[in-house]
Amino acid sequence: MRKETPIREYDVVRVLSLEGMRTDGCGLGSRSPTIGDMGAVVAILTTADGDDAPVDDAYLVECVLADGTTAWMASFPRDSIESMSRFEEMPR
C-alpha cells in the first residue's frame, strides 16, 4: 500500500485510474482524461458524514494545454490520482 500524501487545492496530480472519474458535464475541454495525464486540483468536493464533519469525496482536476486552453476537467476519487512533487513541472 502506498503512502498517501494529502492533496490540496492547486496541487499538481497525476491520473492513476479512470475508475470513478466524472466529467464536469459542461463540455469543457478538447479531449477526455487518460491514465498518466497531469493536472491541477481546482476544487476539493466534500460531503458531510453523519456527524456533519467534512469528508473528502472527490477532487476536481483541470488539465491545461500549452496555449492556456483546457484539455479536460473532471473529478476523481482520491485513489484515482496521486500528488506530484511540487518541483516536478507539468509536461505540456
DSSP file with accessible surface (Angstrom, degrees, kcal/mol):
  #  RESIDUE AA STRUCTURE BP1 BP2  ACC     N-H-->O    O-->H-N    N-H-->O    O-->H-N    TCO  KAPPA ALPHA  PHI   PSI    X-CA   Y-CA   Z-CA
    1    1 A M              0   0  234      0, 0.0     2,-0.2     0, 0.0     3,-0.0   0.000 360.0 360.0 360.0 130.7    0.0    0.0    0.0
    2    2 A R        -     0   0  108      1,-0.1     2,-0.4     0, 0.0     0, 0.0  -0.516 360.0-107.2 -83.1 149.3    1.4    3.4   -1.0
    3    3 A K        -     0   0  191     -2,-0.2     2,-0.6     1,-0.1    -1,-0.1  -0.611  34.7-134.2 -73.6 127.9    1.7    6.2    1.5
    4    4 A E        -     0   0   93     -2,-0.4    -1,-0.1    78,-0.1    78,-0.1  -0.765  11.2-150.6 -91.7 121.7   -1.0    8.8    0.6
    5    5 A T        -     0   0   74     -2,-0.6    78,-0.2    78,-0.1     0, 0.0  -0.718  32.6-102.5 -83.5 135.4    0.2   12.4    0.5
    6    6 A P        -     0   0   93      0, 0.0     2,-0.5     0, 0.0    -1,-0.1  -0.318  34.9-141.3 -56.9 141.0   -2.5   14.9    1.4
    7    7 A I        -     0   0    8     76,-0.0     2,-0.3     4,-0.0     3,-0.0  -0.927  22.2-177.7-109.9 131.0   -3.9   16.7   -1.7
    8    8 A R    >   -     0   0  123     -2,-0.5     3,-1.9     1,-0.1    33,-0.3  -0.772  39.7 -71.3-120.7 166.6   -4.8   20.4   -1.5
    9    9 A E  T 3  S+     0   0   86     -2,-0.3    33,-0.2     1,-0.2    -1,-0.1  -0.299 119.3  19.2 -55.7 140.8   -6.2   22.9   -3.9
   10   10 A Y  T 3  S+     0   0  171     31,-3.5    -1,-0.2     1,-0.3    32,-0.1   0.340  90.1 137.4  76.2  -1.6   -3.8   23.9   -6.7
   11   11 A D    <   -     0   0    7     -3,-1.9    30,-2.5    30,-0.1     2,-0.4  -0.436  57.8-118.8 -67.9 149.4   -1.6   20.8   -6.2
   12   12 A V  E     -A   40   0A  36     72,-0.3    72,-2.7    28,-0.2     2,-0.3  -0.774  38.6-177.8 -89.0 132.3   -0.4   19.0   -9.3
   13   13 A V  E     -AB  39  83A   1     26,-2.9    26,-2.2    -2,-0.4     2,-0.4  -0.896  21.6-136.4-129.8 159.2   -1.7   15.4   -9.6
   14   14 A R  E     -AB  38  82A  69     68,-2.4    68,-1.9    -2,-0.3     2,-0.5  -0.942  26.7-117.5-115.7 139.5   -1.3   12.5  -12.0
   15   15 A V  E     + B   0  81A   2     22,-2.9    21,-2.7    -2,-0.4    66,-0.2  -0.634  34.3 171.1 -77.5 122.3   -4.2   10.3  -13.1
   16   16 A L        +     0   0   59     64,-3.0     2,-0.3    -2,-0.5    65,-0.2   0.703  66.8   7.1 -98.4 -31.2   -3.7    6.7  -12.0
   17   17 A S        -     0   0   35     63,-1.7    -1,-0.4     2,-0.1    17,-0.0  -0.991  50.1-145.3-152.3 151.0   -7.1    5.3  -12.9
   18   18 A L    >   +     0   0   72     -2,-0.3     3,-1.8    -3,-0.1     2,-0.2   0.429  64.1 121.7 -97.1  -0.3  -10.2    6.4  -14.7
   19   19 A E  T 3  S+     0   0  158      1,-0.3     3,-0.1    57,-0.0    -2,-0.1  -0.427  83.9   8.3 -66.5 126.7  -12.4    4.4  -12.2
   20   20 A G  T 3  S+     0   0   53      1,-0.3    -1,-0.3    -2,-0.2     2,-0.1   0.423  94.1 145.7  83.3  -2.0  -14.9    6.7  -10.5
   21   21 A M    <   -     0   0   50     -3,-1.8     2,-0.4    55,-0.1    -1,-0.3  -0.386  28.2-168.3 -68.2 144.0  -14.0    9.6  -12.7
   22   22 A R  E     -C   75   0A 179     53,-2.3    53,-3.3    -3,-0.1     2,-0.1  -0.999  15.3-134.3-133.3 133.7  -16.7   12.0  -13.7
   23   23 A T  E     -C   74   0A  87     -2,-0.4    51,-0.2    51,-0.2     9,-0.0  -0.436  29.4-110.1 -79.6 162.4  -16.6   14.7  -16.3
   24   24 A D        -     0   0   54     49,-1.4    50,-0.1     4,-0.2    -1,-0.1   0.655  38.8-134.6 -71.2 -14.8  -17.8   18.2  -15.5
   25   25 A G  S    S+     0   0   70      3,-0.1    -1,-0.1     1,-0.1    49,-0.0   0.412  83.4  93.6  81.5  -4.2  -20.8   17.8  -17.8
   26   26 A C  S    S-     0   0   94      2,-0.1    -1,-0.1     0, 0.0    -2,-0.0   0.376  98.2-112.6-103.1   4.2  -20.5   21.2  -19.5
   27   27 A G        +     0   0   68      1,-0.2     2,-0.3    46,-0.1    -4,-0.0   0.672  58.0 162.3  77.8  16.3  -18.3   20.1  -22.4
   28   28 A L        +     0   0   76     45,-0.1    45,-0.6     2,-0.0    -1,-0.2  -0.548  41.9  34.6 -74.0 126.2  -15.3   22.0  -21.2
   29   29 A G  B    S-D   72   0A  36     -2,-0.3    42,-0.3    43,-0.2    43,-0.2  -0.289  76.9-106.6 115.6 161.9  -12.1   20.7  -22.8
   30   30 A S  S    S+     0   0   86     41,-0.7     2,-0.3    40,-0.6    42,-0.2   0.509  93.0   8.7-103.0  -8.5  -10.9   19.3  -26.1
   31   31 A R  S    S-     0   0  103     40,-2.6    -1,-0.1    -3,-0.1     0, 0.0  -0.958  78.3 -91.3-158.0 176.4  -10.4   15.7  -25.0
   32   32 A S        -     0   0   85     -2,-0.3    40,-0.1     1,-0.1    42,-0.1  -0.626  48.7 -95.3 -93.8 155.0  -11.0   13.1  -22.3
   33   33 A P        -     0   0    6      0, 0.0     2,-0.3     0, 0.0    -1,-0.1  -0.300  39.3-163.7 -64.0 151.8   -8.5   12.3  -19.5
   34   34 A T    >   -     0   0   68    -17,-0.0     3,-2.1   -19,-0.0   -19,-0.3  -0.948  34.1 -84.3-132.6 157.1   -6.2    9.4  -19.9
   35   35 A I  T 3  S+     0   0  111     -2,-0.3   -19,-0.2     1,-0.3     3,-0.1  -0.360 117.1  29.0 -60.3 133.3   -4.0    7.5  -17.4
   36   36 A G  T 3  S+     0   0   37    -21,-2.7    -1,-0.3     1,-0.4   -20,-0.1   0.166  87.1 133.5  98.8 -17.7   -0.8    9.3  -16.8
   37   37 A D    <   -     0   0   25     -3,-2.1   -22,-2.9   -23,-0.1    -1,-0.4  -0.299  45.2-144.3 -60.4 151.7   -2.2   12.8  -17.6
   38   38 A M  E     +A   14   0A  14    -24,-0.2     2,-0.3    53,-0.2   -24,-0.2  -0.899  27.6 153.0-119.0 149.9   -1.3   15.5  -15.1
   39   39 A G  E     -A   13   0A   1    -26,-2.2   -26,-2.9    -2,-0.3     2,-0.4  -0.944  39.6 -96.7-159.3 178.4   -3.5   18.4  -14.0
   40   40 A A  E     -AE  12  62A  31     22,-2.6    22,-2.6    -2,-0.3     2,-0.5  -0.881  33.0-117.6-110.0 140.3   -4.1   20.8  -11.1
   41   41 A V  E     + E   0  61A   0    -30,-2.5   -31,-3.5    -2,-0.4    20,-0.3  -0.637  32.3 176.3 -74.1 118.9   -6.7   20.4   -8.4
   42   42 A V  E     +     0   0A  45     18,-3.0     2,-0.3    -2,-0.5    19,-0.2   0.608  65.4   4.5-101.3 -14.8   -9.1   23.4   -8.8
   43   43 A A  E     - E   0  60A  25     17,-1.2    17,-2.7   -35,-0.1     2,-0.6  -0.962  58.9-135.3-164.0 149.6  -11.5   22.3   -6.0
   44   44 A I  E     - E   0  59A  50     -2,-0.3     2,-0.5    15,-0.2    15,-0.2  -0.965  24.6-150.0-108.7 117.8  -12.0   19.7   -3.4
   45   45 A L  E     - E   0  58A  72     13,-2.6    13,-2.0    -2,-0.6    12,-2.0  -0.792  22.7-178.4 -91.6 122.7  -15.5   18.4   -3.4
   46   46 A T  E     - E   0  56A  74     -2,-0.5     2,-0.3    10,-0.2    10,-0.2  -0.858  18.4-163.1-123.9 157.2  -16.7   17.3    0.0
   47   47 A T  E     - E   0  55A  70      8,-1.8     8,-2.5    -2,-0.3     2,-0.4  -0.905  27.2-113.8-127.8 161.5  -19.7   15.8    1.6
   48   48 A A  E     - E   0  54A  62     -2,-0.3     2,-0.1     6,-0.2    -2,-0.0  -0.782  24.1-143.4 -97.2 138.7  -20.7   15.6    5.3
   49   49 A D    >   -     0   0   67      4,-2.0     3,-2.3    -2,-0.4    -1,-0.1  -0.192  46.7 -75.7 -84.3-170.7  -20.8   12.3    7.1
   50   50 A G  T 3  S+     0   0   77      1,-0.3    -1,-0.1     2,-0.1    -2,-0.0   0.755 134.5  53.2 -60.7 -23.5  -23.4   11.6    9.8
   51   51 A D  T 3  S-     0   0  140      2,-0.2    -1,-0.3     3,-0.0    -3,-0.0   0.258 115.5-114.5 -94.5  11.2  -21.6   13.7   12.3
   52   52 A D  S <  S+     0   0  137     -3,-2.3    -2,-0.1     1,-0.2    -4,-0.0   0.675  70.8 141.1  62.1  18.5  -21.6   16.7    9.9
   53   53 A A        -     0   0   42      1,-0.1    -4,-2.0     0, 0.0    -1,-0.2  -0.752  59.8-107.7 -87.0 135.5  -17.8   16.5    9.6
   54   54 A P  E     -E   48   0A 104      0, 0.0     2,-0.4     0, 0.0    -6,-0.2  -0.393  34.4-165.1 -65.1 140.2  -16.5   17.2    6.1
   55   55 A V  E     -E   47   0A  62     -8,-2.5    -8,-1.8    -2,-0.1     2,-0.2  -0.997  27.2-112.9-126.6 127.9  -15.2   14.1    4.3
   56   56 A D  E     +E   46   0A  94     -2,-0.4   -10,-0.2   -10,-0.2    22,-0.1  -0.424  42.8 167.0 -60.4 128.0  -13.1   14.4    1.1
   57   57 A D  E     -     0   0A  92    -12,-2.0    21,-0.3     1,-0.4     2,-0.3   0.781  55.1 -18.1-111.4 -48.5  -15.2   13.0   -1.6
   58   58 A A  E     -E   45   0A  14    -13,-2.0   -13,-2.6    19,-0.2     2,-0.5  -0.977  52.8-125.5-159.4 163.3  -13.5   13.9   -4.9
   59   59 A Y  E     -EF  44  76A   6     17,-2.5    17,-2.0    -2,-0.3     2,-0.6  -0.980  17.6-140.8-121.4 123.7  -11.0   16.3   -6.5
   60   60 A L  E     -EF  43  75A  37    -17,-2.7   -18,-3.0    -2,-0.5   -17,-1.2  -0.762  28.5-170.3 -84.9 118.9  -11.9   18.5   -9.4
   61   61 A V  E     -EF  41  74A   0     13,-3.3    13,-2.2    -2,-0.6     2,-0.4  -0.921  12.5-161.4-118.5 137.0   -8.8   18.5  -11.7
   62   62 A E  E     -EF  40  73A  46    -22,-2.6   -22,-2.6    -2,-0.4     2,-0.5  -0.973   4.1-158.2-118.8 131.6   -8.1   20.6  -14.8
   63   63 A C  E     - F   0  72A  12      9,-2.6     8,-2.9    -2,-0.4     9,-1.4  -0.938  15.9-161.5-106.6 124.1   -5.5   19.7  -17.4
   64   64 A V  E     - F   0  70A  40     -2,-0.5     6,-0.2     6,-0.3     2,-0.1  -0.893   9.6-133.8-112.9 138.7   -4.4   22.8  -19.3
   65   65 A L    >   -     0   0   56      4,-3.2     3,-2.3    -2,-0.4    27,-0.1  -0.336  35.0 -97.8 -81.5 167.8   -2.6   22.8  -22.7
   66   66 A A  T 3  S+     0   0   78      1,-0.3    -1,-0.1     2,-0.1    26,-0.0   0.807 123.8  57.2 -57.6 -29.8    0.5   24.9  -23.5
   67   67 A D  T 3  S-     0   0  120      2,-0.1    -1,-0.3     1,-0.1     3,-0.1   0.434 121.3-106.6 -85.2   4.2   -1.7   27.6  -25.2
   68   68 A G  S <  S+     0   0   51     -3,-2.3     2,-0.2     1,-0.3    -2,-0.1   0.398  78.8 127.9  90.3  -3.2   -3.7   28.0  -21.9
   69   69 A T        -     0   0   69      1,-0.1    -4,-3.2    -5,-0.1     2,-0.5  -0.508  67.0-100.7 -84.0 157.6   -6.9   26.2  -23.1
   70   70 A T  E     - F   0  64A  25     -6,-0.2   -40,-0.6     1,-0.2    -6,-0.3  -0.644  26.9-172.4 -81.6 124.7   -8.4   23.4  -21.1
   71   71 A A  E    S-     0   0A   0     -8,-2.9   -40,-2.6    -2,-0.5   -41,-0.7   0.896  72.5 -29.4 -76.9 -44.8   -7.7   19.9  -22.4
   72   72 A W  E     -DF  29  63A   4     -9,-1.4    -9,-2.6   -43,-0.2    -1,-0.4  -0.979  48.6-151.9-164.2 161.0  -10.2   18.4  -19.9
   73   73 A M  E     + F   0  62A  30    -45,-0.6   -49,-1.4    -2,-0.3     2,-0.3  -0.983  31.4 147.6-139.7 129.7  -11.8   18.9  -16.5
   74   74 A A  E     -CF  23  61A   0    -13,-2.2   -13,-3.3    -2,-0.4     2,-0.4  -0.983  40.8-116.9-155.7 160.3  -13.0   16.0  -14.4
   75   75 A S  E     -CF  22  60A  16    -53,-3.3   -53,-2.3    -2,-0.3   -15,-0.2  -0.834  29.6-171.2-105.1 146.0  -13.5   14.9  -10.8
   76   76 A F  E     - F   0  59A   0    -17,-2.0   -17,-2.5    -2,-0.4   -55,-0.1  -0.986  24.7-116.6-133.6 143.9  -11.6   11.9   -9.4
   77   77 A P    >   -     0   0   31      0, 0.0     3,-2.0     0, 0.0     4,-0.3  -0.386  42.4-102.2 -71.0 160.7  -11.8    9.9   -6.2
   78   78 A R  G >  S+     0   0   41    -21,-0.3     3,-1.3     1,-0.3   -20,-0.1   0.857 119.6  55.5 -55.3 -39.9   -8.6   10.1   -4.0
   79   79 A D  G 3  S+     0   0  106      1,-0.2    -1,-0.3     3,-0.0     3,-0.0   0.537  99.4  62.6 -78.3   0.6   -7.4    6.6   -5.0
   80   80 A S  G <  S+     0   0    2     -3,-2.0   -64,-3.0   -64,-0.1   -63,-1.7   0.467 105.4  45.5 -99.4  -2.9   -7.5    7.5   -8.7
   81   81 A I  E <   -B   15   0A   0     -3,-1.3     2,-0.4    -4,-0.3   -66,-0.2  -0.927  64.9-151.8-135.7 158.3   -4.9   10.3   -8.5
   82   82 A E  E     -B   14   0A  59    -68,-1.9   -68,-2.4    -2,-0.3     2,-0.2  -0.993  25.0-114.4-131.2 144.5   -1.5   10.8   -6.9
   83   83 A S  E     -B   13   0A  30     -2,-0.4   -70,-0.2   -70,-0.2     2,-0.2  -0.518  31.5-145.1 -74.1 138.6    0.1   14.0   -5.7
   84   84 A M        -     0   0   18    -72,-2.7   -72,-0.3    -2,-0.2    -1,-0.0  -0.662  30.4 -83.0-100.6 161.9    3.2   15.0   -7.7
   85   85 A S    >   -     0   0   60     -2,-0.2     3,-1.3     1,-0.2    -1,-0.1  -0.295  33.7-127.8 -59.4 141.3    6.3   16.7   -6.3
   86   86 A R  T 3  S+     0   0  154      1,-0.2    -1,-0.2    -3,-0.1    -2,-0.0   0.695 111.0  52.8 -65.1 -16.0    5.9   20.5   -6.1
   87   87 A F  T 3  S+     0   0  196      2,-0.1     2,-0.5     0, 0.0    -1,-0.2   0.519  84.2 100.2 -98.6  -5.4    9.1   20.7   -8.1
   88   88 A E  S <  S-     0   0   82     -3,-1.3     2,-0.2   -76,-0.1    -4,-0.1  -0.708  70.6-136.7 -84.2 123.5    8.0   18.5  -10.9
   89   89 A E        -     0   0  165     -2,-0.5    -2,-0.1     1,-0.1    -4,-0.1  -0.568  17.5-115.4 -81.2 141.8    6.9   20.6  -13.9
   90   90 A M        -     0   0   29     -2,-0.2     2,-0.1     1,-0.1    -1,-0.1  -0.571  30.1-123.2 -73.4 129.7    3.8   19.5  -15.8
   91   91 A P              0   0   99      0, 0.0   -53,-0.2     0, 0.0    -1,-0.1  -0.454 360.0 360.0 -68.5 149.2    4.6   18.5  -19.4
   92   92 A R              0   0  179     -2,-0.1   -27,-0.1   -27,-0.1    -2,-0.0  -0.897 360.0 360.0-120.8 360.0    2.7   20.5  -21.9
